[in-house]
């Protein structure tokens, strides 16, 4: 449940950002079925590195920090939402990661 909640936070935030930053990509993503993929990293540092790669490529990102109300320490970075964007751009930054 914890992972699902963190992923949901990132998805909602990424869509809200895309409404402002890339509304045409958001519309295309919605028309194409709103594809979502969950990938895993091995550390918080790897998560931050992937986020940086996405930012450099001009992708919308949504880095989620845990509030610390359960088993995860407050301020821990748990998830980075990416997109919506063309799959090729996301793959260029995240394609090396394995499915969750």
C-alpha positions as CSV (number, residue, x, y, z in Angstrom):
1,X,0.0,0.0,0.0
2,X,2.8,2.4,0.8
3,X,4.4,2.1,-2.7
4,X,1.0,2.6,-4.3
5,X,0.3,5.7,-2.3
6,X,3.7,7.3,-3.2
7,X,3.3,6.4,-6.9
8,X,-0.2,8.0,-6.8
9,X,1.2,11.2,-5.3
10,X,3.8,11.4,-8.1
11,X,1.2,10.6,-10.9
12,X,-1.2,13.3,-9.7
13,X,1.5,15.9,-9.3
14,X,3.1,15.1,-12.7
15,X,-0.3,15.6,-14.4
16,X,-0.9,18.9,-12.5
17,X,2.5,20.1,-13.6
18,X,1.9,18.9,-17.2
19,X,-1.3,21.0,-17.3
20,X,0.8,24.1,-16.8
21,X,4.1,23.1,-18.6
22,X,3.1,20.8,-21.5
23,X,-0.7,20.8,-22.0
24,X,-0.5,19.5,-25.5
25,X,1.6,16.4,-24.4
26,X,-0.9,15.9,-21.6
27,X,-3.8,15.9,-24.0
28,X,-2.1,13.4,-26.3
29,X,-1.2,11.2,-23.3
30,X,-4.9,11.2,-22.2
31,X,-6.1,10.4,-25.7
32,X,-3.7,7.4,-25.9
33,X,-4.8,5.7,-22.7
34,X,-2.7,7.4,-20.0
35,X,0.1,4.8,-20.0
36,X,2.0,4.5,-16.7
37,X,5.0,2.3,-16.0
38,X,6.6,1.7,-12.6
39,X,10.4,1.2,-12.5
40,X,12.7,0.6,-9.6
41,X,16.0,2.1,-8.4
42,X,18.4,0.7,-5.8
43,X,18.9,3.9,-3.8
44,X,17.7,7.4,-3.1
45,X,20.9,8.7,-4.9
46,X,20.0,6.7,-8.0
47,X,16.5,8.2,-7.9
48,X,18.0,11.7,-7.8
49,X,20.3,10.8,-10.6
50,X,17.5,9.6,-12.8
51,X,15.5,12.8,-11.9
52,X,18.4,14.9,-13.0
53,X,18.7,13.0,-16.3
54,X,15.0,13.7,-16.9
55,X,15.3,17.4,-16.1
56,X,18.3,17.8,-18.5
57,X,16.1,16.2,-21.2
58,X,13.3,18.7,-20.5
59,X,10.9,16.2,-19.0
60,X,8.3,17.0,-16.4
61,X,9.3,15.4,-13.1
62,X,7.6,15.1,-9.7
63,X,9.9,14.1,-6.9
64,X,8.0,12.9,-3.9
65,X,9.2,13.2,-0.3
66,X,7.6,11.1,2.4
67,X,5.9,13.0,5.2
68,X,7.2,10.5,7.8
69,X,3.8,9.5,9.2
70,X,4.5,5.7,8.9
71,X,7.6,3.6,8.5
72,X,9.7,5.9,6.3
73,X,11.7,8.8,7.6
74,X,10.3,12.2,7.0
75,X,11.9,13.9,4.0
76,X,13.0,10.6,2.3
77,X,12.7,10.8,-1.4
78,X,10.5,7.9,-2.5
79,X,9.3,8.3,-6.0
80,X,10.0,10.4,-9.1
81,X,7.1,10.7,-11.6
82,X,8.2,11.5,-15.1
83,X,6.1,12.8,-18.0
84,X,3.8,12.6,-19.7
85,X,6.1,12.7,-22.6
86,X,7.0,10.7,-25.8
87,X,8.1,7.2,-24.8
88,X,11.4,7.7,-26.6
89,X,12.4,10.7,-24.4
90,X,11.4,8.9,-21.2
91,X,13.3,5.7,-22.4
92,X,16.4,7.8,-23.0
93,X,16.5,8.7,-19.3
94,X,14.9,5.7,-17.7
95,X,15.2,2.8,-20.1
96,X,18.0,1.2,-18.1
97,X,15.8,0.7,-15.1
98,X,13.9,-2.6,-14.4
99,X,10.2,-2.9,-13.9
100,X,9.0,-2.7,-10.3
